[in-house]
């Protein structure tokens, strides 16, 4: 007997040890509710802590050396700029209906400096939605067919060749100018640019070519810059100049310049190019006066959350503050500056910082409450404009070609009379000179500093390694909850089928039955796939609706809604969509459907964080609570408990907030009044997103819109 027992013990195989990482996974899945609460709370708290964790900006590229050389821009250059301003503001320069006289004046001033001058004619482009243009190269646009002689724009381009350069690199200076409706601020921006341009024709340290683009902004600042960039980067060998010259005789008058008749003139009818663009600056001057001091506003956001290299902003900020005495502004959400709850939160963080410093004096944690409020307002603005995916200025056209560019807008404190005009010309010109001189020192493109960051002030930023922590904490519960729901669904199914003591119940535990039950999730995956397919169809419908002539925004929106419902009914009849399986889903399979849906949301948020982090962050704030709380309303009603009732109310509120039209009307009503809200406004807002190829449009339709309906 003893020998038999020893033999049986020796025949038993030792059980394999479970790895610690597997044990941790099992523990988190079994405690998914508590894990979700902790992670979501920590994620929201980390998001509010970002202004506290922001670091001071610093210049990473040593070759930039901002402010190392004394400015060379003198009063003589300012006088040259003043002469151009006077000539442009002369009523005689605006006598032509097409503004040709102003372009002649600007071109003649460039020629007098010895620059290479050319004109670039372009027709206004129609930004239309096309499903194949997302995440692709910049669209060439569609030219309006029935254009007239006055429906073209004229960009004036001047190029200075570097005396010691090889012509392979260039720096671009852009000044938007509308010759038909120009204000004094636009003329002054041209004066600043011309004073710098006249200086750069004389210096010997220039190593990169300088391109001065006077962008005709009568059809929009962005459109003029984008049209010139398309021709610069992707040249077309067929030109529109020939038919235009035949149809519009006034076009020929554009080339009748004094310099054109001079031998050796550098004026050309062909498109002029320089080297690869190292960076670009867009310069503007506001007509309105600032209340406190001369300020300069920096606009950096490009399409789909793209940002220029942080070193470019740091150079401008350093030179403006420490060399020219200008106050630097970045965009803020002004509604948050007067928020009482945000001020209270800042005071709490300030008190905690004092306690932490008393315990450990070397721990530098916390900022004043007022600075926290301003930092949060700036951070929220940075998140909003990056998530929107629409450029905040004409600099966005450069970023589409991977050129670092920003827009600088100078706002003077006093009215632009002669004395203060000279002061703005001098300080603004020296600022542009300093930035160009720093970029001129670079031997390669901007690469040392950050491309992924959020600004909390002109001199503070949050890097990608910090702000991704909040996003990771928010979405961390999703895979755990999906796994927990899958395990619960299978275990409940096994229990319901294994309670009977009959032989038929015993046979249900064989390998074949277990394999069949393990693939039950495919039905739920089919259901989620059909919903996503419906969302893809809904996202493509505006392309066809926009082809309908003379269709108002309200009518377009109603057609979109009707076609969306029709497509859902069609999918229901063809592929057995959610309507056919609603009862079974709510009664038996809802856990599996929720598990697959949460998995798809997790994948979608992860992919969107690579394309546009700000969109993914805002989407996570809305969708993660919905994923965790979502449950069929019938089950909550039948339960009749206080917990189920609260969950039902939360689901209804979150569902309406995440539904894009409802969220849009709610925000518009809060800001402009509900009496001014119109269904056509939502169509116009969405139209602006797809016209700019914003990834937020796809995210709204494919994720938020579908999840709120699913």
C-alpha positions in Angstrom: 0.0 0.0 0.0 2.8 2.4 0.9 4.7 1.5 -2.3 1.6 2.2 -4.3 1.0 5.6 -2.6 4.7 6.6 -3.2 4.4 5.5 -6.9 1.2 7.6 -7.4 2.9 10.6 -5.8 5.9 10.2 -8.0 3.7 10.0 -11.1 2.1 13.3 -10.4 3.5 16.2 -12.4 4.3 19.4 -10.5 2.0 22.3 -11.3 3.6 25.0 -13.3 4.2 28.2 -11.4 2.3 31.2 -12.5 4.4 34.1 -13.5 4.1 37.3 -11.4 3.0 39.4 -14.4 0.2 36.9 -15.0 -0.8 37.0 -11.4 -0.9 40.8 -11.6 -3.1 40.7 -14.7 -5.5 38.3 -13.0 -5.6 40.5 -9.9 -6.4 43.6 -11.9 -9.0 41.9 -14.0 -10.7 40.5 -10.9 -10.7 44.0 -9.3 -11.4 46.0 -12.5 -13.9 48.3 -10.8 -11.5 49.5 -8.1 -8.7 49.7 -10.7 -10.9 51.8 -13.0 -11.8 54.3 -10.2 -8.2 54.7 -9.1 -6.9 55.2 -12.7 -9.6 57.6 -13.8 -9.2 59.7 -10.7 -5.5 59.8 -11.1 -5.8 60.6 -14.8 -8.0 63.6 -14.2 -5.8 64.8 -11.3 -2.7 64.4 -13.5 -4.4 66.5 -16.2 -5.1 69.3 -13.7 -1.5 69.0 -12.4 0.1 69.7 -15.8 0.4 73.5 -15.2 2.2 72.7 -12.0 4.5 70.3 -13.7 5.4 72.6 -16.6 9.0 73.4 -17.1 10.7 76.6 -18.1 11.6 76.7 -21.8 15.2 76.6 -22.9 17.0 76.8 -26.2 18.3 73.3 -27.0 20.2 74.2 -30.2 23.4 76.0 -29.2 24.0 77.2 -32.8 21.0 79.6 -32.6 22.8 82.0 -30.1 19.9 84.5 -29.9 21.0 88.0 -29.0 24.7 87.3 -29.3 25.2 90.0 -31.9 24.2 93.6 -31.7 21.3 94.6 -34.0 22.3 96.3 -37.2 18.9 97.8 -38.1 19.3 101.6 -38.0 17.1 104.6 -38.3 18.0 104.8 -42.0 16.3 101.5 -42.6 13.3 102.6 -40.5 13.1 105.7 -42.8 13.1 103.4 -45.8 10.2 101.4 -44.3 8.3 104.6 -43.5 8.5 105.7 -47.1 6.9 102.5 -48.2 4.2 102.9 -45.6 3.4 106.4 -46.9 3.3 105.3 -50.5 0.9 102.4 -49.7 -1.4 104.5 -47.6 -1.6 107.1 -50.4 -5.1 107.1 -51.8 -3.7 107.0 -55.4 -2.3 103.6 -54.8 -5.8 102.2 -54.1 -7.4 103.7 -57.2 -7.4 100.5 -59.2 -10.2 98.0 -58.7 -7.7 95.1 -58.6 -5.1 96.8 -56.4 -2.4 96.4 -59.1 -0.9 99.8 -58.2 0.0 98.7 -54.7 1.7 95.6 -56.1 3.7 97.7 -58.5 4.9 99.9 -55.7 6.0 97.0 -53.6 7.8 95.3 -56.5 9.5 98.6 -57.5 10.8 99.0 -53.9 12.2 95.4 -54.0 13.8 96.1 -57.3 15.5 99.2 -56.0 17.2 97.1 -53.4 18.6 94.7 -56.1 16.3 91.8 -55.2 15.0 89.3 -57.6 11.3 90.1 -58.0 8.4 88.1 -59.5 4.6 87.9 -59.4 2.7 84.8 -58.6 -0.9 84.8 -59.9 -3.3 82.4 -58.4 -7.0 81.7 -58.4 -9.0 81.2 -55.2 -9.2 77.5 -54.3 -12.3 75.8 -53.1 -11.7 73.7 -50.0 -13.9 70.8 -50.5 -14.3 67.6 -48.5 -12.7 64.5 -50.2 -12.5 61.2 -48.3 -9.1 60.3 -49.9 -7.3 63.5 -48.9 -7.1 62.8 -45.2 -3.5 62.3 -43.9 -2.2 62.7 -47.5 -0.1 65.3 -49.2 -1.6 68.8 -49.3 -4.5 69.0 -51.7 -4.0 71.1 -54.8 -7.6 72.3 -54.4 -10.3 72.9 -57.0 -10.2 76.1 -59.0 -13.4 77.9 -59.4 -14.6 77.5 -62.9 -16.4 80.8 -63.7 -13.7 83.2 -62.6 -13.5 86.8 -63.9 -10.6 89.2 -64.4 -10.9 90.3 -60.8 -11.1 86.8 -59.3 -7.4 86.2 -59.1 -4.8 87.1 -56.4 -1.3 88.4 -56.9 1.5 87.5 -54.6 4.6 89.7 -54.8 7.8 87.8 -54.2 11.3 89.2 -53.6 14.4 87.0 -53.1 17.8 88.0 -51.8 20.6 85.6 -52.7 23.1 85.0 -49.8 26.5 86.3 -50.7 28.3 83.4 -49.0 25.6 80.8 -49.5 25.2 77.9 -51.9 21.5 78.6 -52.6 20.4 75.3 -51.0 18.5 76.9 -48.0 16.2 79.8 -47.5 14.3 81.7 -44.8 10.8 83.0 -45.7 9.2 86.2 -44.4 5.5 86.5 -45.1 3.4 89.7 -44.8 -0.3 89.3 -45.6 -1.6 92.3 -47.5 -5.0 93.1 -49.0 -4.6 95.9 -51.5 -8.3 96.5 -51.8 -9.1 96.7 -48.0 -5.8 97.3 -46.4 -5.6 98.9 -43.0 -2.7 100.9 -41.6 -1.6 97.8 -39.6 -1.0 95.8 -42.8 0.9 98.7 -44.4 3.0 98.9 -41.2 3.8 95.2 -41.3 5.1 95.7 -44.9 7.2 98.7 -43.6 8.8 96.5 -40.9 9.5 93.7 -43.5 11.0 96.2 -45.9 13.3 97.8 -43.4 14.6 94.3 -42.6 14.8 93.4 -46.2 16.8 96.5 -47.0 19.2 95.7 -44.2 19.7 92.1 -45.4 20.7 93.3 -48.9 23.8 94.9 -47.3 25.0 92.4 -44.7 27.8 90.0 -45.3 27.0 87.4 -42.7 23.9 86.0 -44.6 24.3 82.3 -45.4 20.7 81.5 -46.4 18.6 83.1 -49.1 15.8 85.4 -47.9 12.4 85.2 -49.5 9.9 88.0 -48.8 6.4 87.0 -49.7 3.7 89.7 -49.8 0.7 87.4 -49.8 -2.5 88.8 -51.4 -5.0 88.2 -48.6 -8.2 89.3 -50.4 -9.2 85.6 -50.6 -7.8 84.8 -47.2 -4.3 84.8 -45.8 -4.0 81.0 -45.7 -5.2 80.6 -49.3 -2.6 83.0 -50.7 0.3 81.4 -48.8 -0.9 77.8 -49.6 -1.2 78.7 -53.3 2.4 80.0 -53.4 3.7 77.0 -51.5 2.0 74.5 -53.9 3.7 76.2 -56.8 7.0 76.3 -54.9 7.0 72.7 -53.8 5.1 71.0 -56.6 5.7 73.0 -59.8 3.3 72.7 -62.7 4.5 73.1 -66.2 1.2 74.3 -67.5 0.5 77.9 -66.6 -2.7 79.9 -66.4 -1.0 83.1 -67.4 -1.6 82.8 -71.1 -5.4 82.5 -71.2 -5.6 85.1 -68.4 -3.5 87.6 -70.4 -5.8 87.2 -73.4 -9.0 87.5 -71.4 -7.9 90.2 -69.0 -5.7 92.9 -70.7 -5.1 94.6 -67.3 -2.9 91.7 -66.3 -0.2 92.8 -68.8 -0.1 96.2 -67.0 1.2 94.5 -63.9 4.6 93.9 -65.6 5.1 97.5 -66.7 7.6 98.5 -64.0 10.3 101.0 -64.2 12.9 98.4 -63.4 11.6 96.2 -66.2 13.1 98.5 -68.8 16.4 98.8 -67.1 19.2 96.6 -68.5 20.2 93.9 -66.0 16.9 94.1 -64.2 16.2 91.2 -61.8 12.4 91.2 -62.6 11.1 88.0 -64.1 7.7 86.8 -65.4 8.6 83.2 -64.4 8.2 81.7 -60.9 11.3 82.3 -58.8 12.6 79.8 -56.3 15.3 79.6 -53.7 16.6 76.7 -51.6 14.9 74.4 -49.1 13.0 76.4 -46.5 14.6 76.3 -43.1 11.8 78.2 -41.4 9.2 80.8 -42.0 7.8 83.9 -40.1 4.5 85.4 -40.7 4.4 89.1 -39.6 1.2 91.0 -38.8 0.5 94.3 -37.0 -2.9 94.9 -35.4 -4.7 98.2 -35.9 -6.2 98.0 -32.4 -4.2 99.3 -29.5 -3.2 97.4 -26.4 -4.2 98.6 -23.0 -1.0 98.1 -21.0 2.1 97.7 -23.2 3.4 96.8 -26.6 2.8 93.1 -27.0 3.5 90.4 -29.6 1.2 87.4 -29.9 2.6 84.0 -31.1 0.3 81.6 -33.0 1.9 78.2 -33.5 -0.8 75.6 -34.0 -1.0 74.0 -37.5 -3.3 71.4 -39.0 -4.1 68.2 -36.9 -2.2 69.4 -33.8 1.1 69.9 -35.6 3.5 72.3 -33.8 6.7 73.9 -34.9 10.0 73.1 -33.1 9.9 74.7 -29.7 13.3 76.3 -30.3 11.7 78.7 -32.8 9.2 79.9 -30.2 12.0 80.2 -27.6 14.1 82.4 -29.8 11.2 84.8 -30.5 10.3 84.9 -26.8 13.9 85.5 -25.7 14.5 88.3 -28.2 11.1 90.0 -27.7 11.4 90.1 -23.9 15.1 90.5 -23.2 16.1 92.6 -26.2 13.1 94.6 -27.4 11.1 94.9 -24.2 7.9 93.4 -25.8 5.3 91.5 -23.8 4.7 88.0 -25.3 1.3 86.5 -25.4 -0.1 83.1 -26.4 -3.7 82.3 -26.8 -5.9 81.7 -23.7 -9.4 80.5 -23.0 -10.5 83.8 -21.4 -13.6 82.3 -19.8 -11.4 80.2 -17.5 -9.5 83.3 -16.1 -12.6 84.3 -14.0 -13.4 80.8 -12.9 -13.9 80.5 -9.2 -13.5 76.8 -8.9 -10.3 76.9 -10.9 -8.9 79.6 -8.6 -9.9 77.4 -5.5 -8.1 74.4 -7.1 -5.0 76.6 -7.6 -5.1 77.7 -4.0 -5.3 74.0 -2.9 -2.3 73.1 -4.9 -0.5 76.2 -3.6 -1.2 75.1 0.0 0.0 71.6 -0.7 3.2 73.0 -2.2 3.8 74.9 1.0 3.3 71.9 3.2 5.6 69.8 0.9 8.3 72.5 1.0 8.1 72.6 4.8 8.7 68.9 5.0 11.5 68.9 2.4 12.9 72.3 1.5 14.6 71.2 -1.7 11.4 70.0 -3.2 10.3 72.8 -5.7 6.7 72.0 -6.1 3.7 74.3 -6.8 3.1 77.7 -8.2 0.9 80.7 -7.1 -2.8 80.3 -7.6 -3.0 83.2 -10.1 -0.2 81.7 -12.2 -2.0 78.3 -12.0 -5.2 79.8 -13.4 -3.4 81.6 -16.3 -1.4 78.4 -17.0 -4.6 76.3 -17.1 -6.3 78.8 -19.4 -3.3 78.7 -21.8 -3.1 74.9 -21.6 -6.8 74.5 -22.3 -6.4 76.9 -25.3 -3.5 74.9 -26.6 -5.4 71.6 -26.2 -8.5 73.1 -27.9 -6.7 74.5 -31.0 -4.6 71.3 -31.4 -7.7 69.1 -31.1 -9.7 71.2 -33.5 -7.1 70.5 -36.2 -7.5 73.9 -37.9 -4.4 76.2 -38.3 -4.5 79.4 -36.3 -2.8 81.4 -39.1 -1.2 81.2 -42.5 1.9 79.6 -40.9 -0.1 76.3 -41.0 0.4 76.0 -44.7 4.2 75.7 -44.2 3.8 72.9 -41.6 2.1 70.8 -44.2 5.5 70.7 -46.0 7.4 70.1 -42.7 8.7 73.7 -42.5 8.7 75.2 -39.0 6.7 78.4 -39.0 4.9 80.7 -36.7 2.7 83.8 -36.9 3.8 86.9 -35.0 1.2 89.7 -34.5 2.4 92.9 -33.0 -0.1 95.0 -31.0 1.2 98.5 -30.1 0.2 100.3 -27.0 -0.4 103.7 -28.4 -1.9 105.0 -31.7 0.3 104.6 -34.7 1.3 108.3 -35.1 4.7 109.2 -36.5 6.7 108.9 -33.3 5.3 105.6 -32.1 5.3 104.3 -35.7 9.1 104.7 -35.9 9.4 103.0 -32.5 7.3 100.0 -33.7 9.3 99.8 -37.0 12.6 99.8 -35.1 11.7 97.3 -32.4 9.7 95.0 -34.7 12.4 95.1 -37.4 15.2 94.3 -34.9 13.1 91.4 -33.5 12.8 90.0 -37.1 16.5 90.6 -37.7 17.4 88.7 -34.6 15.3 85.7 -35.4 16.6 85.6 -39.0 20.2 85.9 -37.7 19.6 83.0 -35.3 18.1 80.7 -38.0 20.8 81.7 -40.3 23.4 80.2 -37.9 21.8 76.7 -38.2 23.7 74.1 -40.2 20.7 71.8 -40.3 17.0 71.8 -39.8 15.4 72.3 -36.3 15.6 69.0 -34.5 17.1 69.4 -31.1 14.0 70.6 -29.2 10.5 69.3 -28.8 7.9 69.0 -31.6 5.2 67.5 -29.2 4.4 69.9 -26.4 1.7 72.0 -24.8 2.3 75.6 -23.8 1.2 76.9 -20.4 2.8 80.3 -21.0 5.3 81.8 -23.5 8.1 80.6 -21.3 6.7 77.3 -19.9 5.8 74.1 -21.6 4.7 70.5 -20.9 6.6 67.9 -22.9 5.1 64.7 -24.4 6.7 62.5 -21.7 4.6 64.4 -19.0 1.2 64.9 -20.6 1.0 61.3 -21.9 0.9 60.1 -18.3 -2.6 61.6 -17.9 -3.8 60.0 -21.1 -2.3 56.6 -20.2 -4.0 56.7 -16.8 -7.4 57.5 -18.4 -7.4 54.7 -20.9 -5.6 52.1 -18.7 -8.9 50.7 -17.2 -10.4 49.9 -20.7 -8.5 46.6 -21.5 -9.0 45.4 -17.9 -12.7 46.1 -17.9 -13.0 44.4 -21.4 -11.2 41.3 -20.1 -13.3 41.2 -16.9 -16.6 41.5 -18.9 -15.4 38.7 -21.2 -14.6 36.4 -18.3 -17.9 37.2 -16.6 -19.9 36.5 -19.7 -18.2 33.1 -20.3 -18.4 32.1 -16.6 -22.1 33.0 -16.4 -22.8 31.0 -19.5 -21.0 28.0 -18.1 -22.8 28.2 -14.8 -26.2 28.4 -16.6 -25.4 25.4 -18.7 -23.7 23.3 -16.0 -26.2 23.4 -13.2 -28.1 20.4 -14.4 -27.1 17.0 -13.2 -28.4 15.2 -16.3 -26.0 13.4 -18.6 -26.7 16.0 -21.3 -25.3 18.7 -19.1 -22.2 16.7 -18.5 -21.5 16.3 -22.2 -21.6 20.1 -22.5 -18.2 20.3 -20.9 -16.3 18.4 -23.6 -13.7 20.2 -25.7 -15.9 20.8 -28.7 -18.6 22.7 -26.7 -15.9 24.7 -24.9 -14.4 25.7 -28.2 -17.7 26.8 -29.6 -18.5 28.9 -26.5 -15.0 30.5 -26.7 -15.9 31.9 -30.1 -19.2 33.5 -29.1 -17.5 36.9 -29.1 -17.5 36.8 -32.9 -21.2 37.7 -32.9 -20.5 40.7 -30.8 -17.6 41.6 -33.0 -19.8 41.4 -36.0 -22.3 43.7 -34.3 -19.6 46.3 -33.5 -18.2 46.0 -37.0 -21.5 46.8 -38.6 -21.9 49.9 -36.4 -18.4 51.1 -37.4 -19.3 50.4 -41.0 -22.3 52.5 -40.6 -20.1 55.3 -39.2 -17.8 55.1 -42.2 -20.8 55.5 -44.5 -22.0 58.5 -42.5 -18.6 60.1 -42.7 -18.6 59.9 -46.5 -22.1 61.2 -47.0 -21.1 64.9 -46.8 -18.9 64.5 -49.9 -21.9 63.7 -52.0 -24.2 66.2 -50.2 -21.7 69.0 -50.9 -22.1 68.4 -54.6 -25.8 69.5 -54.4 -26.0 73.1 -55.8 -27.6 75.9 -53.9 -28.1 73.8 -50.8 -28.3 75.7 -47.5 -26.5 74.5 -44.4 -29.8 73.6 -42.6 -31.0 71.6 -45.7 -27.6 69.9 -46.0 -27.8 68.9 -42.3 -31.3 67.5 -42.6 -30.3 65.5 -45.7 -27.3 64.1 -43.8 -29.6 62.9 -41.0 -32.1 61.3 -43.3 -29.4 59.5 -45.3 -27.8 58.3 -42.1 -31.0 56.8 -40.9 -31.6 55.3 -44.3 -28.2 53.7 -44.4 -28.7 52.3 -40.9 -32.0 50.7 -42.0 -30.3 49.3 -45.1 -27.6 47.7 -43.0 -30.3 46.3 -40.7 -32.1 44.6 -43.5 -28.9 43.3 -45.3 -26.5 42.5 -42.5 -28.7 42.1 -39.5 -27.5 45.3 -37.7 -28.0 46.3 -34.0 -31.8 46.7 -34.4 -32.3 43.0 -35.1 -30.2 41.9 -32.2 -31.1 44.5 -29.6 -33.2 42.3 -27.4 -30.7 39.5 -27.4 -27.9 41.9 -26.8 -29.6 43.5 -23.7 -30.8 40.2 -22.3 -27.9 37.8 -22.8 -25.0 39.1 -24.8 -24.7 42.7 -23.6 -21.5 41.9 -21.6 -19.7 40.6 -24.7 -20.9 43.5 -26.8 -19.6 45.9 -24.2 -16.3 44.1 -24.0 -15.7 44.2 -27.8 -16.9 47.9 -27.9 -14.5 48.9 -25.1 -11.7 47.1 -26.9 -12.4 49.0 -30.2 -12.6 52.3 -28.3 -9.2 51.5 -26.6 -7.6 50.8 -30.0 -9.2 53.9 -31.5 -8.0 56.2 -28.7 -4.5 54.8 -28.9 -4.3 55.3 -32.7 -5.7 58.9 -32.4 -3.1 59.7 -29.7 -0.4 59.1 -32.4 -2.2 61.3 -34.9 -3.4 64.1 -32.6 -2.9 63.8 -28.9 -5.2 66.6 -27.9 -8.2 65.0 -29.8 -7.5 61.7 -28.1 -7.2 63.4 -24.6 -10.6 65.2 -24.9 -12.1 62.0 -26.4 -10.8 59.9 -23.5 -12.4 62.4 -21.0 -15.8 61.9 -22.6 -15.7 58.3 -23.6 -13.9 56.4 -20.8 -16.7 57.2 -18.2 -19.3 56.1 -20.8 -17.3 52.8 -21.4 -17.2 52.1 -17.6 -20.8 53.0 -16.8 -22.6 51.8 -19.9 -25.3 49.2 -19.3 -28.7 48.5 -21.0 -31.3 50.8 -19.6 -33.8 47.9 -19.3 -31.6 46.1 -16.8 -31.2 49.3 -14.7 -34.9 49.9 -14.7 -35.7 46.3 -13.7 -33.1 46.5 -10.9 -34.9 49.4 -9.3 -32.0 50.2 -6.9 -30.6 53.7 -6.2 -27.2 52.6 -7.7 -28.9 51.5 -11.0 -30.9 54.7 -11.1 -27.8 56.9 -10.7 -26.0 54.9 -13.3 -28.9 55.3 -15.7 -28.9 59.1 -15.2 -25.2 59.2 -15.8 -25.5 57.2 -19.0 -28.1 59.5 -20.3 -26.2 62.6 -19.5 -22.9 61.3 -20.9 -24.6 60.0 -24.0 -26.0 63.4 -24.8 -22.8 65.2 -24.1 -20.8 62.8 -26.3 -23.3 63.1 -29.1 -21.7 65.8 -31.3 -24.8 67.8 -32.4 -26.1 67.9 -28.8 -22.7 68.9 -27.4 -22.4 71.6 -30.1 -25.8 73.1 -29.5 -25.2 73.0 -25.7 -21.9 74.9 -26.0 -23.2 77.4 -28.5 -26.3 78.0 -26.4 -24.1 78.7 -23.3 -21.9 81.1 -25.2 -24.2 82.8 -27.7 -27.7 82.1 -26.3 -30.0 79.2 -27.2 -32.1 81.6 -29.4 -29.1 81.9 -31.8 -28.5 78.2 -32.1 -29.4 76.7 -35.5 -29.0 73.2 -36.9 -27.2 74.7 -39.9 -24.5 76.0 -37.6 -23.4 72.4 -36.8 -23.1 71.6 -40.5 -21.0 74.7 -41.1 -18.7 73.7 -38.2 -18.3 70.2 -39.4 -17.8 71.5 -42.9 -14.9 73.6 -41.7 -13.3 70.5 -40.1 -13.4 68.4 -43.3 -12.4 71.4 -45.5 -9.1 71.5 -43.5 -8.7 67.7 -43.5 -9.0 67.7 -39.8 -8.6 64.3 -38.1 -11.1 65.5 -35.5 -13.9 65.1 -38.1 -13.1 61.4 -38.6 -12.8 61.0 -34.8 -16.2 62.6 -34.2 -18.0 60.5 -36.7 -16.2 57.2 -36.4 -15.8 57.0 -32.6 -17.9 59.5 -30.6 -20.9 59.5 -33.0 -20.9 55.7 -33.4 -20.4 55.0 -29.7 -23.2 57.3 -28.7 -25.5 55.5 -31.1 -24.3 52.0 -30.4 
